[in-house]
Amino acid sequence: MTSEKQALLKKNLSIISKKSFFFDLSKHYLELLENSNNFDVLIKIGHEDNYKEFYAHSFILNQRSNYFKKLLSSTNFIKKKQIIIEKKNISPKVFNIILRYIYGGILDNIDSQEPKFILDVLIAADELNFFEIIDYLQDIFLKQTQNSILRYFTHFYDVTSQYSNFTKLRKYVKNIVTELPHIIFRADDFIGLDKETLLYLVKRVDIVIDEIEIWDCILKWCMAKSNLKNKDIKDWNIDDFYCLGKSLEPFLPHIKFKYITKQDYSIKIKPFKQSFDQNVYKKIKEAINLNEYIDNNI
């Protein structure tokens, strides 16, 4: 065997040995979490029906998380026999993943979880100062959402706007808003989009979907914001039409009514005529009449 091959073999054996040592260490610390009787920290996670208590060791929490280190060093916890910590904004399922990472350095089956759950773990990791796994979790999330972005986009968008450390997700969202805005209109959770973003999208002139689809989405969004989503229009009163009109008001100047057909107008716009100011409604009809889509008597 040549000296080069011997060196390579020695290097590979060294790597294998290191991995083996890590596996054993991880296993032992997880056993400590699962079987120990000398816990000195009680962590109350979640609330009401989604609540669970976890037990941990302060010396491990102190070494593994700057968040817990700062918390445990406060005067509220010093010299107490048992420390009680409450975290209502994290679910027990998410915290179980985090706690096992604290002890074992592994994220159990995270790549097989639903994207929304991975996002929740990512948020918890950011809050508890586990910044070393944030890039990894972002990669897993993006991989999981490749074929299901329409299911999660609005929630995804809201989260990325709140957390500056989620740089990969922010870049991905920016690309969708800039290059593929039509995807947002077709998102399952579209009505959760904030007003400013929706107004920005409606003003765009490069969205490759029919104008009537844009109208449908705006109407759906405004009805949801006016608490009319589940109320049959036959049961609406004058206040209901007024509330819808106020929600629609900022968007109407940016809708290209001239591209809406007579049939779509009659079915999807005319029933809500009481929501419009008379002059606005007249302009809508005039815009469509310019293209001879409707008769003058409509």
N, C-alpha and C positions, 0 to 999 in steps of 0.2 A: 504494500500500500504506500502510495506517495505521501510526502509530507503535507501536500495541499489537501488531499483527501482526508488525512488524519485530522488536520485542523478543522475541516468542514464537519466531520463526524463529531469531533469534540464540541464544536459550537452547537450542533443540533441536539446533542445529548444534554448540553447545558440548558438549552431552551426548554426541552422536555422536562428536565428536572425542576426548573423554575415553575413551569405550569403545574406540575404535580404538587409542589410545595404550596402554591396558591390554592389549589383545589382543596388540599387538606386543611389549610388555615380557614378557608371559607366555610368548609363543612363543620369544623369545630366551633366556630363562632355562631353559626346558625343553630347548632345543637345547644349552645349556651342560651340562645334566645328562646328555644323551644322547651328546654328542660330545666333551666335554672330555677332555684328557689330564693335567691338572694337579690331580687330586683329591688331597686330603691326609687324608681320613677313610675308613676301611673299616668298614662296619657289617655285622656278622654277625647275620642274622635267622633265627629259628626253630631247629629242631634235627632231627637224624637225617634222615628222608626228606623232611621239609618244611623245607628249609634253603636259604638263598640269601645271597650276598654283594652288598652295594650299596656304591657309591663316591659320595662327596659332598665338598663344600667346607666347611671349617670356618667360613669367614667368613659363609656363607649360613646354616648351621645356627645359628650364634651369634646372628644377627640375627632369625631367624624363630621360634625356640623358646626359651622360658625354661628348659625342661628341658635342651636341649642346651647352652645358654649356661652354665648352672651346671655341667654335666658337663665341658665343655671348659675351664672355668676352674680345674678342680681340679689339684692338683700332679701328679697321675698323667699328665696329658696335655701340660702346658706344655713347650715347646721340643722336642717330639718331631717328627720329620720326617713320620711317618705315624701317625695316631691310629686305634686299633682299638677299636670299641664293639661289645658283644654284647647282643642283646635276644632271649632265647629264648622269651619269652611272647607275641610278636607273630608272626603268620604272614607269609611273604614277600608274599603277595597283598595283605594289608592294608597292609603297610609300603610297598609300591609306590604305593598310592593316597596315603598320607601324604607320601611323599617328593616325588611330583609336585605335591602341594598346596604343600609347602614352596617348591618352585622356581617353580611356575607360578600359584599362587593359585587352582587349580581342583580340583574333585573329579571325576575322570573317570567319567562314566556311573554315578555312585553310585545314581541313582534307578532303575536297571534291575537292580540287584543283589538277591539274596535277603535277606530280613529279617535272618537270623542273621549274614550277612556285614556288613551295615550296622551291626548292633549291635557287631560286633568292631571295625569302624572307629571307632565312637563311643567304645569303651573305650580304644583306642589314642590317639585325639585327647585324651581326658581325661588319660591318663598322660603324654603328651608336651606337655601344657599348651597345646593349641590350643583354648582355651575359646571362641573366637569362632565356631567352626563347630558347637558342641555343640547349640545350639537347632535349627539347620538340619538336622543329622543326625537329631535326635529327630523332627522333622516328617516327614522322608522315611521313617523307620522306621515311624511310626504309619500313614502313608499306605499303605505296603506290607503291613502286617499287618491291614488292615481285614477282609479275607476269609480270613485264615489264622491267626488268633490261637490256634486250638486246636493248631496245630502247634508253637508256640514258647512257650506261656505260662509254663511252669515255669522255663525258662532265662531268659526275659524277667523274671519275678518275682525270681529270684535276683540278676540283674544290677542291677536297680533298687534292691534293698535294700542293695547294696554301694557305690553311687556317688551321693553327695549332690548332684552337679551335674546329674543327669538328672531335673530337676524335672518336666518334662512327662510323662515315662514313669512316674514315681512317682505322679503324679496319676491317670494312666490306669489303672494297676494297682490303686490304691486304689478307684477307681470300680468296677472289675470285682469285686473282693473284697467290696465293700459292697453293690452293686446286682445283680450277676449271678454269684453264687458257683457256680451250676450249671455255668457254662462251665469252671471249673477242673477239676471232676470228669471232664469229657469231653475234657480236653486230651490230646493224643497222648503227651506226656512227663509225664503225671500222676505216675508213680512217682518222679520226681525231686523232688517237693515235700517240704519239710522237715516234720518231725513236728509242730512247734508250730503251723504254719499249718493242717495237715490236721486237727489236733485242734480248732482254733478253728472250722473249717468244719463239722465233724461236730456240734459243739455248737449250731450255728445251727438255728433252728426255721422258717426262712423259705425253705429251699432247695426249689425247685420241680421236684424229680425224685423218682422212686419210691424208697422206702426200700431196696428190694432192689438198686437201682443203686448206692446209697451203699455197701451191704454189699459188692457186687462190687468196687468201687473200693478199699475199705479192704483187702479180702482180697488183691487184686492187689498193692497197695502193701506189705503185710506179707510176702507171699510173696517179693517182690523183696528186701526188707530182710533176709530170713532165708535168702537164696540158694536158694529153692525154686521160683523162677519157671519153670524149665525141667525140673523133676523131676516125673515122673508120681506122683500120690498113691499108686498101687499099690506104689511102690518106697520109700515113706517108712518110716522107723523111728521109734521112740519119741522120739528126740531131735529129729527133724524136727517132729513134732507139738508138742513142748514149745516149741521155738523160735518156731513160728508163734503159739502161745498167748501167749507173752510179748510178742510184737509187737502182738497184737490187744488185749491187756489194757487199755490206757488208753482205747481207743475203745468197748469194749463197753457201758459204762454209758450212752452217749449215742446208741446205735442204737435206733430205735423198732421193736423186733421185732414189736410188735402189728400193724403194718401189712404184715407179710410173709405171703404165702399158704402154704398147706400144701404145694403143689407146689414152690414156690421153696425152702421150708425143707428139704424132702426132698432136693432136688437140690444146693442150694448151701450149706447149713449143716450138715446132719447128717453128711455125709462127713468133717467136721473135728471131730467131737465129742470125739476124744481130745485135742484142743488146749485144751479148756475145763476149768476147775475144775468139779467135780461140782455145786456149789451154783450156779455161774454158769449152767451148762447147764440146770439145773432151772428157773431163773428165765426163761431164754430160752423154754423150752417152755411155761411157765406164762403168759408174756406173750402167746404166740400162741394158747394154749388159751382165754384170756379172750374171744377173738373167734371161737372155734370154727373155727379154721383147721386144727387138727390133731387127731387122735384121741389119747386118753389113753395108748395103748400105743406111741406114737412116741417 
